[in-house]
Amino acid sequence: MIRLEEEGDLWIVTIDRPDKANSLTAEMLERLSEIAEMAQSARVFVLTGSGRVFSAGADLEAARAGLATSPVWERLSSAIAALPGLSIAALNGTLAGGAMGMALACDLRIAVPGAKFFYPVMKLGFLPQPSDPGRLAALVGPSRAKLMLMGGQKLTVEEAYAFGLVDRIVAPEALMEQARMLAADTLAAPEEVAQGIKALCRG
């Protein structure tokens, strides 16, 4: 249910469980973490989903068994954030719950019209993964991070774009084409130059 396509230095990872809104089981989350940890050699890492939802977060049964608070979410987002290459979240639809962390850890986020963004962790009675609030606040500002995390607000894709959570809104049929276009310059550049620019942008 996690597909990896390696096209040379371009890695495309697809969450492929559309009949369950791409909700994640423990095994799927483990596999995503393993791939992200292996992707140090990838010049560009693209994360996307199949169907009309990027991911609804933890699978309901797995969440009841404790997956919602598992440290593996932090393992995944930390591995993506540590990648030396360009990471792109190509969001084919709504992004919810713990799945937010992997997208926040990417360098760029593009999304389709109609996508929604929400992280109802407080309502469910537990804390978000440690890095998620800081990454969210760095993108949208502290107040808007609280709007989502404490105010429980669901953002439209237009709001997410205006807030800085999403970098571009792209038609569904052009989503992967746009991801490849964004990858092109990094793939063509000398590796040390591309990695150096990413390091400089981190400050």
N, C-alpha and C positions, 0 to 999 in steps of 0.2 A: 504493500500500500504506500510505500515510499519509493519513487522511481528516481534513479540517477542516470543522467545522460552526460557523458564526457565527450565534448567536441574539442579535442585538443586542450587548450588552456581555459576553455569555457566550460564550466560545470553548471548543469541545470537540474535542480532538485524539485520534484513535483510531489505534493501531498495528494494521493490518489485514492480517496474514499468518499466520492461525491454522494453516494447514497446515504451517508451519515454526516453530511455537511463538513466532511474532512475533519471530523473530531478525532482526537489523537488518543490512541491507547499507549500503554507503557512501552510496548514493543516498538511502536512507530516513533515515539519520542526518543527512545534509545538509538534507533537507527538514524534519525536525524542528527543526533549528537555525534555519533560515530562518523557520519559523512562530513559534518562541519569540522571535526577534528582532523580528518584526513585531507581536507581541502587546502592545506597550506601551500600546495603547489599550483592551485588554480589561480589564474590571473584575474578571472571574473567568476563570481559565484552568484547564481540566480536562483531565488526561491519562489515557487509559485504553487498553485493548486489546480485541481481539475474541477469541472462543474462550475456552479454559480456562487460558491462560498469559498473563501480562502481557507479558513478554519474556524470552527466554533469553539476551539479550545479543547479541554479535556473531554474525552468520552464520558458519558454520564455514569456508566457502571464503574469505569476506572477512577473517576473522580470520587465516587462513594468509597472506593477502596483506598483512597489516599493520594491518588496521582495529582490532584489539584495543588497540593502543597509539597510535592516532591522536589528535591533539589536538582533533578535532571533538567527542569526548565531553565534554571540558572546556568547549568552546564552547557546547554545548547546555546543560549544567548551569548554567553561568554566566549564560546568557541567562534561564533560568527563575528563578534566584535573584534576578536583578536586576528582575524584573517588579514594578511598583508595586501591581498588584492582587493578589487572593487566588489562590494556585495550589493545586490539589488533585490528588493522584495517586489515582485510583480504580482500585485494583489488582484486576483481575478474576481473578488467579491468581498463580502463582509469578513471582518477580522474581529474576533471576540476573545475575551478571557485571557488565559495564559498564553495563547498563541500570539498575543500582542508583543511579547518579549522578543521573539525571533525577528519580527519586522522592525522593532525599535533598534535592534542591534545592527541592522543593515545600514549601509552608507546612503542608499537611495530607496525611495518608496514610490512606486507608481501604482495607480488604482483605476478601476473601471467605474463608469457612472453607476450610481445606485448602491455602491458599497457603503457600508456603515461600520463604525468603529466604537466599540464599547468594552469596558473592563470592569465588570460588576463585582469585584473581589470583596469590597467592604460589605456589600449586601449579603454575600455568602458567608461572611463571618471570619475571614482570614486575611492576612497581609499579602500584598503582591510579592513577587520574587524581588530580591534585594536591589538588583540593578534597574528594574523597570521604571520606577518613579523618577529616578535621576535622569535616565535617558529620555523619558517622556517630557520632563520639565525642560531639558536642554533643547528640545525641538519646539515645544509650544509655549513654554513659560510656566512658572510655578502655579499661577492662578488657574490656567486652563488645564494643567495636570490635575489639580484638585477638583476642577469642574467634572472631569471624567471619573476620577478615583473616589472622590468623596461626595460629589453631587450626583453621581450615578448617571451622568448624561451620555446619551448615544449621539455621536457625531455623524452627520451626513458627510459624503465625500467632499462636497463643496466647503463645508466647515473645516474639515480636516486639511484641505488644501489652503484655505485662508489662514489657518492656524500654523501651518508649516509642518504638519504631520505627514502630509503627502506632497510630493514634489511635482507630480503631473497627473492629470486625469486623462485616461487614454481609452478609446473605444475597445471593447472586448476583442474584436477581431484583429486589432493592431497591437495588443498588449505585448506579446512576445517579440514582435518586430521592433517595438519601441525599446524593449530591454536589450535586444541585440544592437540596436543603434547606439544606445548609451554605453554598451560594452566595447564598441568598435575602437575608439581611440586608445583605451587602456590596453586592449589586445595588441594594437599596432605599435605602441610605444615601447622603448627599452624598459625592461622589467624594473630595473633599479630606479628609473625616473618615476614611473607610475607609483611604485611603493614609497618613494621619497616624498612625493606630493601628498599621498594619503597620510604619511607620518606628520608632515608639516601642518596639514589641516587639523590634526588632533591637538596641535599646540604643544 
